[in-house]
């Protein structure tokens, strides 16, 4: 504890000795036309000058380091802005690609709808043909029953005749000719019966062929409706995603479309009961019709929405919200977005509308409204 003040005093002495050695009193002599003058630099002045030089060097080092760092930050910001512009252009390309796909899909759906209507007409004609064949088959069955009854009657008659022939064979040989005639009539009736059976069998084969064709047509219709339904659902999903990117609620846009009156007017006609396959087919067609209606409504909405900027290259000159009016310099609410571009840049219309004014308008200059 007693040695510490001695050590501290020794350190101070060494420091003072270093200061005295570095900043000893100096004189700067000037000789002009035989006259000698000098400037005296004391220890205090030398220390002050050294401190000023040291502070100046430190400030220059700090300023240079800060400038280099801010340059790096500005370069990073420029890169980020360039990436944002590239991403925006990529998004515009994707929107254009979606519009092209939507146009192609609409064309395909129109062609598929026409094909489906043709298949429905063919189905109706086949059902009519099947109904007529069924009627003919019923008539053939009734004729076959009549022939069978006639055959039984003929058999009974033949049996009676044979009994009579057995009883009177020894008495009257003249009945032999009548017996031969009766046998010929019997052979004719049997031949007619066989021909009717052949026709009925052939008609049943045709009915089976028609039924198989009807099943094939029904399956092809179901597949076509399924493809159309899936394609319509994908198109609706893509369009809803595009509309959702703009921040607008899809159901709110389509609200007015659902308020239109439907199913009104016309005389009353009682509904006929339908077969189960027909009910399923109509239910699928009704679902497809609902989806196509929603897709048409979405397409009409997208045609009215400005999904792309009116300029290819632009910058924002005035954003949405509070700003100073460019004419009277007072605070105002700006309900729009002002874009600027190069001289004589082309301006495109991104949504349908009506031009109400075009020309020079006061301090606004050239204006299209």
Secondary structure, DSSP 8 states (H G I E B T S, - for coil): --SHHHHHHHHHHHHHHHHHHHT--EEEEEEETTEEEEEEE-HHHHHHHHHHHHHHHHHHHHHHHHHHHHHHHHHHHHHHHHHHHHHHHHHHHHHHHHHHHHHHHHHHHHHHHHHHHHHHHHHHHHHHHHHHHHHHHHHHHHHHHHHHHHHHHHHHHHHHHHHHHHHHTTT-TTHHHHHHHHHHHHHHHHHHHHHHHHHHHHHHHHHHHHHHHHHHHHHHHHHHHHHHHHHHHHHHHHHHHHHHHTT--HHHHTTTGGGS--S--S---------HHHHHHHHHHHHHHHHHHHHHHHHHHHHHS--S-S-SS-EEEE-SEEEE-TTT--EEEE-S-EEE-STT------S------EEE-GGG-EEE-
